[in-house]
């Protein structure tokens, strides 16, 4: 009996061992190596020096250039996340109320950006947002603006393109939460005299908070670490953290500083995600316990 129990205790570890090995080899090991690399000193003429130092991290937290890059990345990610919530939540509610045939068609349209290469999608946005692009031509033709607006190589253009690809992640997260809603709760609220506006914000929206939280975490993390879209639409002057790390690795060949930037981004992402998660959990608990 004891040997059978012992085999049963080892069973979960045996079944999870392949995934654990892949996780350690593909994620933890590179992170440890990057962490060690970030502690090496660097000299412009000699390259990487075999001495350990915290100079790279000190430079990141004291140099205004890197502080500006991290601030720009955080602001961009927060704006993209907020816009995705504003667009994605109502869009998911509307999709959930469509008939089966049309729901599938429009859901495919919403998820279409995920089926296109990030390079092709970004180049398409650069054409649309260009000075002589379709959007400026339409705005000028309608008389809304007198002359083309510069949107490429600006934060506005980068944000628009980022929202385009991040909205599907928000929709998928909220979609999973909305499938668990009981339609009778909404009907009960309406039958008791509440307006549709009140029903949405007091009954439906609080139940969607877990999905909104999950979507916000995904969108924020992906936006903060995005490279291709900011690099192509933002250019060399509008740098974010990912493009700054790329430049340190491949342009200046300062690998320790590039590794330090990447690790600081990872830690900052974790802090923001955990803090936001706990804040929403407290709000969510207060709504239902209050």
N, C-alpha and C positions, 0 to 999 in steps of 0.2 A: 504493500500500500504506500509506504514511504517513497520507494523508488518511482512508482507511478506519479506521485505528487511532485517529486523532484523533476521528472521529465516534463510535467505540465508547466512547472515554473520556468523552465528553460525554453519552452516552446515560443513565447512571444519574442524572446531575444533572437532565437534562431531565424524566425520568419522576418524580423526587421533588420537582420544583419546585412543583407545585400544593400538595402537602402541606406543604412548607417555608413557602410563603407564608401558608397558613392558620395554621400554628404560630406564625409571627412576629407576624401580625396579631392573633390571638385570645389568645395567651398572653404572649409576650415583651413586646410593646408595652404592654399593661395593667400588667405587672409593673414595667416601667421607669417608667411614669407614677406608679404607686403609690409606688415608691421615691423619686421626686422630691417627691411630695406629702408624704411622711413627714418630709422635711427642712425643711419650712416651719414658721415660728413661728405660734402661735395666741394670740389675745387674746379673752377672753370678751365684750368689748364691741365690738371692731373686727373680729373674725373672723380669717380667715387673713391673715397679714402676709407681705409680699414679702421676707422675710429668711430665710436658711438657718441652721439650728441643729440640734444633736444633743440638745436638751432633751427631746424626746419619748422617745427611746431611754433617756436617763438616768433619766427618770421611771419607765419600765417596769421597769428593773433595780434601782431603789433604793426604789421604793414598795412597801411590804408588801402593799398591796391587790392589785396586779397580780402580784406573786410568788405570792400565795396562789391566784389564779385559774389561773396557769400550772401550779402544782403540782397543783391539783385536776384540771385537764385531763389532765395526764400520768398521774396515778394512775388516773383513770377509764379512760383509753385502755389502760393496761397491764392492768388487771383485765379489761376487756372482751376484750382479745386473749387473755389466759390462759384465760378461761372458754370462748371460742370454740375454742381448741385442744383443751381437755378434752372438749368436746361434739362438735366437728366431726370430729376425726380418727377416733374409734371409729364415729361415725355414717357416715362415708364408707366405712370398711372393711366395715361391715354392709351398706350399700347395694351395694357391689361384689360381694358374695356372694349377693345375692338373684337369683331367677329373672327373666328378662327382663321379663315383664308387671308383676310387683310392683315391680321396680326402677324402672320408669318412673313408676308411680303415686306411690311414696314420694319419688322424686327431685322430682317436681312439688310434693309437699307441702312438702318442705324449701325449695324455691325460691319458694314462694308469697309470702313476705313482700316479695320484690322486685317482685311484680306489683301491690302495693297502694300507694296514695299514702302518702307519709310522714306527712302530716297526719292522714289517716284512721286510719292504724296507730297513731300516737301518741295520738290521742283515744280509740281503743279501749283502749289500755293504761291511760290515765287513768281510764277507767270500771272496768276490772278491778281496778286497784290502789287505788281510792278507799276511804275509810273504810267506806262502805256498799257497796263493790264485791263482785263475785263471789268473789274470792279470800279476802277477810276473812270473808265470810258462810260459806264452806265451812270455813275454819279454825275459826271459832267454833262452827259446827254440829257438827264432829267432836270438839270439846273440846280441840283442840290449843292454842288460846289462849283466854284469858278475855275479852278485849276486843279490838276491832279495832286493828291495827297501822297506824301512819302510814307509808305508802310513797310517796305522791305528794309532790312537792317535797322529796325526799330523794335522796341519791346511790344508794341501793339501787334505788329505782324507775327512775331514769335508766339505771342499769347493766342492769337486767333488760330494759328496752325496747331498749337498744342491742344487747345480745347477740342478741335476737330477730331483728334485721335484719342483723347482721353474720355470723352463723353461715353463711348461704348462700355468702358470699364465701370463707370458709374451706373449705367443702365443695367448691366448684368448683375451688379451687387444689389441694387434696389429691386430688381426683378425677383431675385431669390427671396427677398423679404416680403414682397407683396403677394407672393404665392401662398404665404402662411396666413394672410388676413382672412377673417371671417366676414363675408358680405353682410351677414345679419346684423353685425355691430353697426355698420354704416346705416342700414335701413332703420335700425332702432333709433339712432340719433336723429335721422330725418323725421321719423314718425313722432318724435317727442317735440318737434318744433324747431330744431336747430337748422340753420341755413347750411347750404352746401359749403360755403366758405368756412363757417365754424366747424362743420363736421370734418373737413379736410385737415384743419390746423389743430383741432382738439382731439380728434379720434384717429384719423388715418396716419397723419404725420408722426405722432409719437411712436406708433407701432413700426414705422419704417426707419426709425433711428439706427437700429443695428445695421441695416443695409446701407444707409447713408454713411455711417461710420466706416464700414468696410470699404466702400467705394472711395471715400475721402482719403483713407490711408493709402490705397493703391494709387490713386491719381497723384497725390502729393509726392509719394516716393518715386514714382516714375517720372514726374515732371522735374523733380530736383536732380535726378540723375540722367536726364535726357541729354543726348549729345548731337545727333544728326540734325534735328530740326533747329536748335539754337545755332549750330555751326553754319548751316546753309542760309538760314533766314536772318540770323543776327550778325553774321560776318565776324571779322577779326576784332572790331571795336566793342561789340556788345557781347562780352564773354560771360559765360556762366561757369560753375565749378567744374563740370565735366570737360568743357573745352579748355579750361585753364590747366587741368591735370594732363590732358592730351598734349598741350603745348610743352609742358615741362618734360614729358616723357620723350616726345619725338622732335621737338624743335630745339630746345636748349640742352636736351639730354641729361637734365637734372632729375634722374630717377628718384632719389630719396625725397626731394621736395614734391614731386608728382605723387609718390606713394603717400606722403603725409597729407596732401590735399584730399586724396581719395578716402583715407581713413577718417579724417575730420568730417567729410561729407557723410560717411556711413554712420558715425556716432551722432551727428546732428540729426540725421533722419530718424534714428532710433529714439532719441530724446523727444523729438517733436511728436512722433507717432505714439509713443507710450504716454506722454503727457496729454495729448488730445484724446486718447482712448480713455484715460481715467477721468478726464473732465466730462466727456460725454456720458460715461457710465454713471457718474454722480448726478448729472442732470436727468438722465433716463430714470434712475432710481427715485429721484425726488418727484418726478411727474407721476409715477405710478404709486408711490407710497404716500404722496401728499394728497 
